[in-house]
Amino acid sequence: MLRVDNLCVNYGEARVLENISFRVDPGSLVCILGPNGAGKTTLLRALTGIIPARSGQVLFLDEAILGHKTHRIVEKGLTMIPEGRRLWPPLSVQENLELGAYRISNPSVLKERLAWVYELFPHLATRKNQLCGTLSGGEQQMVAIGRGLMAAPKLLFLDEPSLGLAPLVVREVFEAVKKIVSAGTTVLLIEQNTQVALDVAQYGYVLERGSMVLEGEAALLREDVHIREAYLGL
């Protein structure tokens, strides 16, 4: 579904990503692990057209998308849930969700997508008229994911969804992520919580200092000496 070959990204003169290559197969949940400052968010921003790449190739559904405008990439079926959620606090839960379906003019389609989000996150259905600024961090993360799903993406990027959340809420969010994949949406997960990421993903990559240094099936990565020492504290 997604193939990235030799992607290089700069911030000014600083080289942030060098020769990044990886792939995401349809129906899978793939994670990219790495410490703060490794370039994980920069990678997603380049793939979604928010920042330019210096060189490389990105194929989404066999179509080159590098250099395309972000809204055109979204129209092709790729959506990102950004780190920090980026909601509109003065708007209600449902208004924030509906903003994710800004391209949808058919009321019945909009209703179906809202029903899917509320089925996934029943807690939000009881708060649909509540202002997002008054929600807990976990509830806001659910709204952010729901807003992304309103666009009916084929591929969903999740950037640090566990950031700042209590362990019980993290578990709830990732249970929903597994349901999203089971329902047919492919997911690329960027995550610092290595244990949680490897528990839900089938395959993983490790990004350090702007380069991919390791890859493999999630079960094998959990047993890798470097992963256990550097990320799991074992």
Backbone as CSV, one residue per row, in Angstrom:
resi,resn,N_x,N_y,N_z,CA_x,CA_y,CA_z,C_x,C_y,C_z
1,MET,0.821,-1.204,0.000,0.000,0.000,0.000,0.859,1.261,0.000
2,LEU,1.911,1.256,0.832,2.842,2.390,0.888,4.258,1.872,0.742
3,ARG,4.990,2.505,-0.158,6.402,2.150,-0.349,7.229,3.426,-0.359
4,VAL,8.216,3.471,0.503,9.100,4.629,0.624,10.515,4.179,0.290
5,ASP,11.150,4.873,-0.650,12.494,4.511,-1.086,13.437,5.703,-0.986
6,ASN,14.481,5.547,-0.175,15.584,6.507,-0.097,15.109,7.945,0.138
7,LEU,14.175,8.112,1.055,13.634,9.436,1.354,14.639,10.227,2.189
8,CYS,14.907,11.458,1.753,15.810,12.358,2.470,15.081,13.680,2.724
9,VAL,15.183,14.183,3.956,14.491,15.415,4.330,15.438,16.310,5.116
10,ASN,15.435,17.589,4.764,16.226,18.588,5.468,15.323,19.578,6.178
11,TYR,15.839,20.159,7.274,15.298,21.399,7.839,16.389,22.443,7.639
12,GLY,16.213,23.272,6.619,17.288,24.191,6.272,18.496,23.406,5.791
13,GLU,19.645,23.658,6.404,20.861,22.936,6.036,21.016,21.633,6.829
14,ALA,20.187,21.458,7.843,20.309,20.267,8.700,19.642,19.067,8.042
15,ARG,20.374,17.981,7.928,19.833,16.746,7.371,19.150,15.958,8.483
16,VAL,17.825,15.823,8.364,17.039,15.186,9.426,16.794,13.715,9.128
17,LEU,16.470,13.400,7.875,16.242,12.014,7.462,17.142,11.693,6.278
18,GLU,17.788,10.524,6.323,18.699,10.124,5.260,18.369,8.717,4.768
19,ASN,18.003,8.632,3.503,17.813,7.342,2.826,16.869,6.406,3.591
20,ILE,15.690,6.939,3.906,14.684,6.147,4.614,13.918,5.290,3.616
21,SER,13.883,3.989,3.868,13.145,3.057,3.013,12.342,2.104,3.894
22,PHE,11.073,1.932,3.572,10.235,0.955,4.261,8.959,0.756,3.456
23,ARG,8.152,-0.205,3.876,6.893,-0.477,3.194,5.814,-0.830,4.204
24,VAL,4.568,-0.581,3.795,3.400,-0.940,4.604,2.452,-1.713,3.702
25,ASP,2.171,-2.964,4.045,1.296,-3.797,3.229,-0.172,-3.577,3.585
26,PRO,-1.079,-3.789,2.651,-2.509,-3.606,2.922,-2.990,-4.478,4.077
27,GLY,-3.821,-3.906,4.930,-4.411,-4.653,6.029,-3.515,-4.862,7.224
28,SER,-2.333,-4.257,7.219,-1.375,-4.471,8.301,-1.367,-3.307,9.285
29,LEU,-0.735,-3.545,10.431,-0.432,-2.497,11.397,1.076,-2.515,11.575
30,VAL,1.723,-1.489,11.071,3.181,-1.374,11.104,3.556,-0.241,12.045
31,CYS,4.569,-0.463,12.879,5.006,0.598,13.784,6.414,1.061,13.422
32,ILE,6.667,2.336,13.700,8.014,2.898,13.609,8.373,3.411,14.994
33,LEU,9.407,2.826,15.567,9.852,3.155,16.913,11.062,4.067,16.854
34,GLY,11.324,4.723,17.967,12.517,5.560,18.024,12.408,6.584,19.131
35,PRO,13.553,7.094,19.592,13.554,8.076,20.679,13.118,9.451,20.196
36,ASN,12.924,10.356,21.132,12.655,11.753,20.785,13.772,12.300,19.917
37,GLY,13.406,13.038,18.879,14.409,13.648,18.022,14.945,12.747,16.935
38,ALA,14.393,11.528,16.828,14.886,10.589,15.816,14.432,10.964,14.418
39,GLY,13.337,11.744,14.312,12.822,12.134,13.000,11.499,11.489,12.649
40,LYS,10.826,10.891,13.625,9.589,10.140,13.343,8.470,11.060,12.838
41,THR,8.235,12.156,13.556,7.177,13.081,13.130,7.555,13.762,11.821
42,THR,8.824,14.090,11.653,9.282,14.673,10.392,8.971,13.740,9.226
43,LEU,9.156,12.445,9.442,8.863,11.466,8.404,7.398,11.534,7.987
44,LEU,6.482,11.539,8.955,5.057,11.601,8.623,4.706,12.919,7.943
45,ARG,5.299,13.995,8.385,5.010,15.304,7.780,5.479,15.356,6.328
46,ALA,6.585,14.689,6.035,7.063,14.634,4.647,6.165,13.755,3.793
47,LEU,5.730,12.627,4.352,4.889,11.706,3.588,3.524,12.299,3.270
48,THR,3.042,13.203,4.123,1.729,13.816,3.908,1.818,15.180,3.236
49,GLY,2.998,15.568,2.791,3.131,16.798,2.018,3.175,18.075,2.830
50,ILE,3.277,17.960,4.158,3.302,19.158,4.998,4.646,19.861,4.883
51,ILE,5.721,19.078,4.758,7.045,19.639,4.513,7.633,18.953,3.283
52,PRO,8.519,19.637,2.557,9.085,19.024,1.345,10.194,18.039,1.667
53,ALA,10.384,17.081,0.778,11.512,16.153,0.870,12.624,16.624,-0.050
54,ARG,13.869,16.328,0.329,14.999,16.686,-0.528,15.106,15.742,-1.723
55,SER,14.833,14.464,-1.469,14.903,13.473,-2.551,14.225,12.190,-2.085
56,GLY,14.092,11.253,-3.008,13.488,9.965,-2.702,12.202,9.744,-3.470
57,GLN,11.551,8.634,-3.170,10.293,8.292,-3.834,9.309,7.730,-2.819
58,VAL,8.038,8.157,-2.946,6.970,7.644,-2.097,5.827,7.200,-3.007
59,LEU,5.470,5.921,-2.924,4.358,5.390,-3.697,3.228,5.010,-2.752
60,PHE,2.049,5.534,-3.005,0.859,5.161,-2.256,-0.136,4.576,-3.242
61,LEU,-0.489,3.310,-3.039,-1.335,2.580,-3.990,-0.769,2.677,-5.404
62,ASP,0.551,2.506,-5.488,1.296,2.493,-6.760,1.329,3.846,-7.467
63,GLU,0.973,4.910,-6.773,1.023,6.248,-7.361,2.036,7.097,-6.600
64,ALA,2.920,7.785,-7.331,3.902,8.669,-6.700,3.195,9.880,-6.110
65,ILE,3.409,10.129,-4.807,2.715,11.244,-4.152,3.666,12.294,-3.591
66,LEU,4.963,12.058,-3.677,5.910,13.026,-3.144,5.772,14.348,-3.900
67,GLY,5.597,15.420,-3.178,5.416,16.730,-3.794,3.974,17.128,-3.996
68,HIS,3.033,16.196,-3.756,1.617,16.534,-3.884,1.168,17.380,-2.697
69,LYS,0.135,18.187,-2.903,-0.458,18.966,-1.831,-1.123,18.030,-0.823
70,THR,-1.117,18.453,0.444,-1.650,17.602,1.513,-3.104,17.219,1.280
71,HIS,-3.935,18.173,0.878,-5.358,17.849,0.708,-5.578,16.857,-0.431
72,ARG,-4.692,16.867,-1.427,-4.801,15.887,-2.506,-4.413,14.496,-2.013
73,ILE,-3.431,14.437,-1.132,-3.028,13.149,-0.564,-4.158,12.576,0.280
74,VAL,-4.837,13.430,1.051,-5.987,12.989,1.853,-7.084,12.447,0.945
75,GLU,-7.323,13.124,-0.167,-8.359,12.670,-1.104,-8.051,11.290,-1.669
76,LYS,-6.766,10.940,-1.747,-6.381,9.627,-2.283,-6.592,8.516,-1.248
77,GLY,-6.806,8.899,0.031,-7.092,7.898,1.043,-6.065,7.758,2.139
78,LEU,-5.218,8.774,2.326,-4.203,8.737,3.373,-4.473,9.876,4.357
79,THR,-4.619,9.533,5.640,-4.950,10.525,6.662,-4.001,10.372,7.839
80,MET,-3.631,11.503,8.452,-2.743,11.487,9.614,-3.455,12.038,10.842
81,ILE,-3.316,11.335,11.975,-3.730,11.839,13.272,-2.484,12.430,13.912
82,PRO,-2.378,13.763,14.019,-1.116,14.372,14.436,-0.828,14.207,15.917
83,GLU,0.428,14.276,16.259,0.828,14.324,17.662,0.224,15.580,18.303
84,GLY,-0.295,15.425,19.504,-0.894,16.575,20.171,-2.350,16.806,19.826
85,ARG,-2.916,15.955,18.968,-4.361,15.904,18.659,-4.847,17.030,17.764
86,ARG,-4.476,18.290,18.035,-4.821,19.430,17.171,-6.330,19.553,16.940
87,LEU,-7.093,19.509,18.016,-8.535,19.692,17.923,-8.891,21.177,17.999
88,TRP,-10.185,21.473,17.793,-10.699,22.832,17.960,-11.460,22.865,19.290
89,PRO,-10.824,23.358,20.377,-11.441,23.320,21.711,-12.807,23.996,21.816
90,PRO,-13.073,25.120,21.100,-14.380,25.764,21.273,-15.523,25.039,20.564
91,LEU,-15.201,24.005,19.767,-16.241,23.258,19.055,-16.583,21.982,19.820
92,SER,-17.776,21.474,19.574,-18.214,20.248,20.240,-17.512,19.027,19.663
93,VAL,-17.694,17.904,20.352,-17.146,16.634,19.865,-17.639,16.357,18.451
94,GLN,-18.949,16.451,18.237,-19.494,16.125,16.921,-19.039,17.119,15.858
95,GLU,-18.922,18.383,16.209,-18.441,19.372,15.235,-17.009,19.081,14.830
96,ASN,-16.170,18.679,15.779,-14.796,18.303,15.449,-14.774,17.079,14.544
97,LEU,-15.629,16.109,14.839,-15.687,14.917,13.996,-16.125,15.269,12.581
98,GLU,-17.123,16.100,12.463,-17.645,16.463,11.140,-16.626,17.206,10.305
99,LEU,-15.697,17.916,10.957,-14.642,18.597,10.208,-13.743,17.598,9.481
100,GLY,-13.654,16.373,10.011,-12.869,15.349,9.335,-13.517,14.848,8.060
101,ALA,-14.803,15.159,7.879,-15.542,14.723,6.689,-15.933,15.931,5.844
102,TYR,-15.049,16.920,5.792,-15.380,18.168,5.088,-15.652,17.969,3.604
103,ARG,-15.167,16.859,3.045,-15.396,16.613,1.616,-16.716,15.896,1.353
104,ILE,-17.403,15.467,2.414,-18.611,14.662,2.262,-19.846,15.556,2.258
105,SER,-20.631,15.465,1.191,-21.848,16.270,1.090,-23.116,15.443,1.272
106,ASN,-22.978,14.120,1.234,-24.129,13.232,1.367,-24.451,13.017,2.854
107,PRO,-25.601,13.481,3.351,-25.934,13.358,4.781,-25.968,11.920,5.280
108,SER,-26.404,10.980,4.442,-26.477,9.585,4.883,-25.085,8.999,5.081
109,VAL,-24.138,9.383,4.227,-22.759,8.916,4.380,-22.159,9.495,5.656
110,LEU,-22.410,10.776,5.896,-21.924,11.422,7.112,-22.479,10.725,8.352
111,LYS,-23.756,10.392,8.303,-24.402,9.722,9.432,-23.785,8.349,9.684
112,GLU,-23.494,7.606,8.604,-22.881,6.286,8.733,-21.497,6.370,9.367
113,ARG,-20.733,7.378,8.956,-19.377,7.514,9.491,-19.399,7.937,10.960
114,LEU,-20.320,8.807,11.313,-20.459,9.176,12.724,-20.841,7.960,13.567
115,ALA,-21.748,7.141,13.028,-22.183,5.943,13.753,-21.006,4.998,13.996
116,TRP,-20.114,4.878,13.001,-18.938,4.013,13.139,-18.013,4.535,14.230
117,VAL,-17.784,5.842,14.267,-16.916,6.424,15.297,-17.523,6.233,16.681
118,TYR,-18.824,6.459,16.804,-19.479,6.308,18.108,-19.542,4.849,18.539
119,GLU,-19.583,3.942,17.582,-19.517,2.511,17.918,-18.125,2.150,18.433
120,LEU,-17.122,2.736,17.806,-15.735,2.490,18.191,-15.425,3.102,19.557
121,PHE,-15.951,4.310,19.789,-15.732,5.033,21.042,-17.082,5.402,21.660
122,PRO,-17.765,4.453,22.297,-19.095,4.724,22.866,-19.095,5.894,23.850
123,HIS,-17.965,6.102,24.494,-17.840,7.192,25.461,-18.113,8.542,24.794
124,LEU,-17.725,8.676,23.524,-17.910,9.947,22.826,-19.379,10.205,22.489
125,ALA,-20.144,9.152,22.295,-21.554,9.320,21.936,-22.315,10.053,23.032
126,THR,-21.920,9.836,24.278,-22.599,10.502,25.389,-22.104,11.927,25.588
127,ARG,-21.042,12.293,24.865,-20.457,13.621,25.012,-20.429,14.382,23.680
128,LYS,-21.244,13.973,22.731,-21.143,14.543,21.389,-21.406,16.041,21.341
129,ASN,-22.155,16.565,22.311,-22.438,17.999,22.335,-21.545,18.769,23.305
130,GLN,-20.595,18.069,23.913,-19.674,18.703,24.861,-18.520,19.353,24.113
131,LEU,-18.051,20.503,24.594,-16.930,21.179,23.951,-15.658,20.371,24.138
132,CYS,-14.872,20.262,23.082,-13.661,19.445,23.144,-12.654,19.970,24.164
133,GLY,-12.667,21.270,24.374,-11.740,21.852,25.336,-11.988,21.415,26.764
134,THR,-13.143,20.833,27.049,-13.475,20.395,28.405,-13.261,18.891,28.597
135,LEU,-12.800,18.197,27.564,-12.601,16.749,27.647,-11.262,16.418,28.291
136,SER,-11.157,15.196,28.786,-9.866,14.703,29.278,-8.937,14.438,28.094
137,GLY,-7.651,14.226,28.401,-6.692,13.952,27.331,-7.041,12.697,26.559
138,GLY,-7.493,11.661,27.261,-7.865,10.426,26.587,-9.060,10.606,25.679
139,GLU,-10.052,11.358,26.150,-11.238,11.620,25.331,-10.869,12.441,24.096
140,GLN,-9.970,13.395,24.272,-9.524,14.197,23.124,-8.795,13.333,22.093
141,GLN,-8.007,12.370,22.573,-7.325,11.475,21.629,-8.323,10.646,20.847
142,MET,-9.394,10.220,21.504,-10.447,9.471,20.813,-11.114,10.330,19.750
143,VAL,-11.354,11.595,20.068,-11.947,12.501,19.077,-11.002,12.681,17.895
144,ALA,-9.709,12.835,18.176,-8.735,13.023,17.099,-8.707,11.817,16.161
145,ILE,-8.723,10.619,16.733,-8.744,9.408,15.898,-10.053,9.338,15.127
146,GLY,-11.152,9.622,15.820,-12.454,9.606,15.154,-12.530,10.592,14.010
147,ARG,-11.977,11.781,14.213,-11.977,12.785,13.152,-11.232,12.275,11.924
148,GLY,-10.099,11.596,12.147,-9.365,11.027,11.018,-10.148,9.950,10.302
149,LEU,-10.892,9.146,11.054,-11.681,8.073,10.447,-12.850,8.607,9.634
150,MET,-13.298,9.810,9.940,-14.416,10.397,9.199,-14.088,10.581,7.722
151,ALA,-12.806,10.642,7.407,-12.382,10.765,6.009,-12.341,9.412,5.300
152,ALA,-12.685,8.341,6.030,-12.670,6.977,5.488,-11.329,6.647,4.820
153,PRO,-10.228,6.775,5.564,-8.908,6.544,4.950,-8.656,5.077,4.638
154,LYS,-7.859,4.862,3.614,-7.351,3.520,3.337,-6.126,3.240,4.207
155,LEU,-5.358,4.295,4.457,-4.158,4.205,5.287,-4.203,5.326,6.315
156,LEU,-4.035,4.958,7.589,-4.109,5.920,8.687,-2.749,6.015,9.362
157,PHE,-2.224,7.241,9.457,-1.006,7.487,10.213,-1.397,7.928,11.621
158,LEU,-0.832,7.282,12.624,-1.062,7.653,14.022,0.261,8.099,14.625
159,ASP,0.337,9.363,15.034,1.577,9.916,15.565,1.477,10.044,17.085
160,GLU,2.159,9.147,17.797,2.245,9.149,19.259,0.872,9.193,19.935
161,PRO,-0.030,8.269,19.653,-1.363,8.327,20.255,-1.380,8.096,21.758
162,SER,-0.330,7.509,22.337,-0.329,7.235,23.777,0.255,8.382,24.589
163,LEU,0.746,9.417,23.927,1.471,10.495,24.605,0.601,11.168,25.667
164,GLY,1.077,11.147,26.908,0.409,11.841,27.997,-0.821,11.147,28.552
165,LEU,-1.081,9.915,28.149,-2.290,9.219,28.588,-1.977,8.221,29.704
166,ALA,-2.960,8.038,30.587,-2.828,7.038,31.650,-2.855,5.634,31.052
167,PRO,-2.205,4.663,31.714,-2.120,3.301,31.158,-3.469,2.697,30.783
168,LEU,-4.503,2.892,31.594,-5.807,2.323,31.264,-6.392,2.944,30.000
169,VAL,-6.165,4.231,29.822,-6.663,4.916,28.624,-5.868,4.462,27.398
170,VAL,-4.565,4.282,27.568,-3.726,3.783,26.472,-4.251,2.440,25.993
171,ARG,-4.608,1.573,26.940,-5.130,0.255,26.580,-6.430,0.391,25.780
172,GLU,-7.295,1.301,26.210,-8.566,1.506,25.513,-8.353,2.032,24.099
173,VAL,-7.427,2.978,23.962,-7.147,3.555,22.645,-6.600,2.492,21.705
174,PHE,-5.700,1.657,22.199,-5.094,0.664,21.318,-6.027,-0.507,21.020
175,GLU,-6.965,-0.769,21.891,-8.002,-1.740,21.550,-8.809,-1.221,20.362
176,ALA,-9.078,0.079,20.366,-9.790,0.685,19.240,-8.949,0.625,17.966
177,VAL,-7.644,0.839,18.089,-6.760,0.773,16.919,-6.812,-0.619,16.293
178,LYS,-6.814,-1.644,17.117,-6.901,-3.018,16.585,-8.226,-3.241,15.852
179,LYS,-9.301,-2.666,16.373,-10.594,-2.784,15.702,-10.586,-2.047,14.364
180,ILE,-9.898,-0.924,14.314,-9.799,-0.153,13.070,-9.118,-0.991,11.987
181,VAL,-8.049,-1.677,12.373,-7.333,-2.532,11.410,-8.212,-3.707,10.999
182,SER,-8.894,-4.314,11.962,-9.773,-5.445,11.659,-10.892,-5.049,10.702
183,ALA,-11.311,-3.772,10.770,-12.389,-3.293,9.903,-11.900,-2.946,8.502
184,GLY,-10.572,-3.038,8.270,-10.076,-2.859,6.913,-9.190,-1.666,6.660
185,THR,-8.901,-0.872,7.689,-8.015,0.280,7.512,-6.591,-0.100,7.897
186,THR,-5.652,0.144,7.008,-4.244,-0.102,7.285,-3.707,1.023,8.171
187,VAL,-2.814,0.685,9.104,-2.321,1.676,10.062,-0.796,1.678,10.103
188,LEU,-0.237,2.892,10.041,1.188,3.103,10.317,1.261,3.879,11.627
189,LEU,1.872,3.276,12.626,1.908,3.812,13.984,3.299,4.323,14.324
190,ILE,3.371,5.587,14.731,4.595,6.158,15.271,4.428,6.195,16.779
191,GLU,5.364,5.609,17.523,5.108,5.459,18.955,6.410,5.347,19.742
192,GLN,6.469,6.068,20.887,7.599,5.926,21.803,7.379,4.801,22.806
193,ASN,6.121,4.461,23.052,5.810,3.370,23.983,6.053,2.051,23.251
194,THR,7.279,1.592,23.332,7.714,0.438,22.550,6.926,-0.818,22.877
195,GLN,6.675,-1.057,24.158,5.977,-2.274,24.559,4.583,-2.337,23.947
196,VAL,3.839,-1.245,24.050,2.488,-1.206,23.504,2.514,-1.348,21.986
197,ALA,3.432,-0.639,21.343,3.506,-0.674,19.881,3.791,-2.085,19.373
198,LEU,4.733,-2.764,20.014,5.086,-4.115,19.566,4.013,-5.134,19.927
199,ASP,3.176,-4.808,20.899,2.072,-5.708,21.246,0.977,-5.691,20.182
200,VAL,0.781,-4.550,19.512,-0.322,-4.442,18.548,0.133,-4.582,17.093
201,ALA,1.386,-4.279,16.809,1.872,-4.282,15.422,2.268,-5.688,14.973
202,GLN,2.214,-5.880,13.650,2.737,-7.130,13.079,4.208,-6.988,12.674
203,TYR,4.585,-5.767,12.299,5.941,-5.537,11.791,6.397,-4.176,12.287
204,GLY,7.704,-4.028,12.480,8.197,-2.761,12.995,9.529,-2.339,12.400
205,TYR,9.775,-1.036,12.474,11.037,-0.425,12.067,11.537,0.435,13.224
206,VAL,12.845,0.585,13.314,13.436,1.432,14.351,14.198,2.563,13.677
207,LEU,13.817,3.793,14.021,14.416,4.995,13.458,15.265,5.661,14.532
208,GLU,16.543,5.827,14.248,17.450,6.487,15.183,18.342,7.458,14.427
209,ARG,18.407,8.689,14.945,19.265,9.734,14.356,19.044,9.881,12.856
210,GLY,17.785,9.781,12.439,17.436,10.037,11.054,17.633,8.889,10.095
211,SER,17.948,7.697,10.613,18.176,6.541,9.744,17.452,5.314,10.304
212,MET,16.978,4.457,9.410,16.418,3.184,9.830,17.564,2.248,10.202
213,VAL,17.550,1.757,11.458,18.657,0.931,11.919,18.266,-0.522,12.134
214,LEU,16.940,-0.794,12.133,16.498,-2.148,12.434,15.082,-2.335,11.927
215,GLU,14.751,-3.546,11.515,13.380,-3.859,11.130,13.137,-5.341,11.351
216,GLY,11.853,-5.707,11.447,11.527,-7.116,11.600,10.121,-7.307,12.117
217,GLU,9.702,-8.561,12.191,8.411,-8.871,12.773,8.407,-8.439,14.235
218,ALA,7.251,-7.966,14.694,7.163,-7.409,16.045,7.624,-8.408,17.104
219,ALA,7.257,-9.664,16.946,7.641,-10.681,17.929,9.161,-10.834,18.016
220,LEU,9.838,-10.699,16.878,11.300,-10.815,16.864,11.954,-9.560,17.428
221,LEU,11.371,-8.394,17.133,11.930,-7.153,17.666,11.866,-7.131,19.189
222,ARG,10.813,-7.708,19.748,10.691,-7.732,21.215,11.851,-8.491,21.855
223,GLU,12.421,-9.453,21.110,13.513,-10.259,21.654,14.889,-9.733,21.261
224,ASP,14.936,-8.692,20.438,16.222,-8.146,19.997,16.949,-7.499,21.175
225,VAL,18.237,-7.759,21.284,19.018,-7.256,22.417,18.999,-5.730,22.472
226,HIS,19.179,-5.082,21.332,19.198,-3.614,21.302,17.856,-3.042,21.742
227,ILE,16.777,-3.615,21.268,15.435,-3.144,21.624,15.196,-3.350,23.123
228,ARG,15.561,-4.497,23.638,15.334,-4.800,25.043,16.126,-3.866,25.951
229,GLU,17.355,-3.556,25.562,18.188,-2.702,26.397,17.840,-1.225,26.255
230,ALA,17.650,-0.776,25.000,17.474,0.662,24.755,16.038,1.129,24.943
231,TYR,15.058,0.252,24.706,13.664,0.705,24.699,12.779,0.029,25.746
232,LEU,13.129,-1.166,26.156,12.289,-1.883,27.121,12.902,-1.922,28.519
233,GLY,14.144,-1.477,28.639,14.794,-1.446,29.938,15.041,-2.808,30.535
234,LEU,15.270,-3.806,29.671,15.469,-5.168,30.139,16.937,-5.596,29.995
